[in-house]
Amino acid sequence: MTTPNELRLLPWSGPGDKPCYLSTDDPDGYMSRMADSIEAAQLGAASALLQEAAEALDNQDTSLDEMRCLVTELTGALRDVYRVATSRGHLLATSGPRESAY
């Protein structure tokens, strides 16, 4: 996943909400696979929350407390998705241009 001397932003935070990084050139290593798995779970959770939000917005009976709870969950999911996008964007930028399959 990373080129030599490149760090991968991991999908979790350390103490004090500081970013965690992985230094490896083995995309099949234990930590790389664990990070990939957690990223997939985070993206899946965000997708489910988007569906829930759409349903809540369509439902006139959704209470203010329910909306607050949903917004809190969406904020956490957005934070996770932003971290995944930042990490993957950095990986794309450092891996150089890819050849098109077309």
Beta strands, then each sheet from edge to edge (+ up, - down):
strand 1: 7-13
strand 2: 19-23
sheet 1: 1+ 2-
end
